[in-house]
Amino acid sequence: MTIEQIIKKFKESHPDEDFSILEKAYKFAEMAHEGQTRKSGEPYIQHPLHTAFLLAEIKADLSTVTAGILHDVPEDTNHSLEEIKEIFGTDVYNLVKGVTKLGKIKYRGIERYRENLKKMFLAMTNDLRVIFIKFCDRLHNLRTLENLPPEKQKRIAQETLEIYAPIAGLLGIGRLKWQMEDLCFKYLYPDQYHELEYKYEVEKRVERNRFFQKIKNILIPKLEEAGIKFEIEARFKHLYSIYNKMQEKDKQFDEIYDIFGLRLIVETVNDCYKTLGIIHALWRPKPNRFKDYIAVPKPNGYRSLHTTVFGPEGTLAEFQIRTKEMHEESIYGLAAHWYYKSKKEAGNYQSPAWVKEIVEIQKEITNTTELVTNIKMDVFRDRIFIFSPKGDVFELPEGATPIDFAYAVHSNIGNKAARVIINDKLGRLDQELKNGDLVEIIIEKNREYPNRDWLKFVKTKRARDRIKQFAKKSTFDNIKRFLPGIKKSS
């Protein structure tokens, strides 16, 4: 990796920026790391350069790419943070300081896991760009794991799957998440990885290419006839994603039907829906497999149309339809979002609401096992948007129920919930909600307390806490009825 490659990649998305600071950072880092080598024997400077290149790939801003070059200087050389501040300014200094404060995050038992999560999320509330640097630093380390002992390879892979990959997914940085997961899969489950790689890449390659060509031969003339400008590409499944699906559904590889995918990138939102109409006119859509993430985006900002159809010869095919901006945001997440936003206004590197939510959870819970469970249930799950009858939108974890929704609206609504109307039909209070559902809670005005049995199916911490709180209160009130003189203890 050379500084010229980094500058070239950076200029692709930021052609008007003065990149001279990147050259200055390279010279400083090269001098600071002089004589240092990695386990592979290559000069150490190669690692920060690869980190910076990955940052340029996800369209990170100038300060972030500069900090990527410098991120190991304070910890691994004799040069201080104050030197970086004096030479490169406050913004770069703060980013390098943020990475340095995170230190060496390692997965060594549940207690260390809690502390690592805490450090990660506190850093994110200050400046999300620090986490981007840490992600790219980690991805390059994963790419060079072959130079480490097997035990260390597995530990690094495990901590990446437990800590880094889920957060990358939450931030919508698909490009980094998928690469990290597949590399971890390779080291944690080598036999399963190589078996799946052979089946997908070798056994299915000819069939996949033939099917893709057949789809193109039918679809392209129709799109051209409609005057839609487009790019069409095969969407390759990631091996860890296929493996997870096999485990979740208890199926063999040949039983996973949706390994063929195509992506269409068009110019406008209107073109997205026109393209969808053409596809559905050509092939019958599979029921319950259409998702409109343009009208109702995912919580991490992901936007796209998804549909699965019975394609040629009845073979199922998945389509994703999106604009170029949507596509880049799906790959680069908030980094791309900020890139497009900065064209209109100054960059704003604020954390999304769920980051602050986790920090609040950490303040309230000291038991490590409970903390990890709450974070995984409330945040590391996929998120859904639910609509109230007034059109207000509430964000909940996948698998949430009407009771979770009721408590998200107001504690009093949750406590008194009696029935639920979902999309104009009577539903169950323990029913799993789906993204985009319209939910109306019918309350029982005279009810004082929630049903203790709701604890068996609610998914959010807020709902669990409120139910437990009022369950204790109802128990105390019942005791008071039998012992009128009792007073609540402190």
Secondary structure, 3 states (H helix, E strand, C coil): CCHHHHHHHHHHHCCCCCCHHHHHHHHHHHHHCCCCECCCCCECCHHHHHHHHHHHHCCCCHHHHHHHHHCCHHHHCCCCHHHHHHHHCHHHHHHHHHHHHHCCCCCCCHHHHHHHHHHHHHHHHHCCHHHHHHHHHHHHHHHCHHHCCHHHHHHHHHHHHHHHHHHHHHCCCHHHHHHHHHHHHHHHCHHHHHHHHHHHHHHCHHHHHHHHHHHHHHHHHHHHHCCCCEEEEECCCCHHHHHHHHHHHCCCHHHCCCCCEEEEEECCHHHHHHHHHHHHHHCEECCCCCEECCCCCCCCCCCCEEEEEECHHHCEEEEEEEEHHHHHHHHHCHHHHHHHHHCCCCCCCCCCHHHHHHHHHHHHCCCHHHHHHHHHHHCCCCEEEEECCCCCEEEEECCCCHHHHHHHHCHHHHHCEEEEEECCEEECCCCCCCCCCEEEEEECCCCCCCCHHHHHCCCCHHHHHHHHHHHHHHHHHHHHHHCCCCCCCC
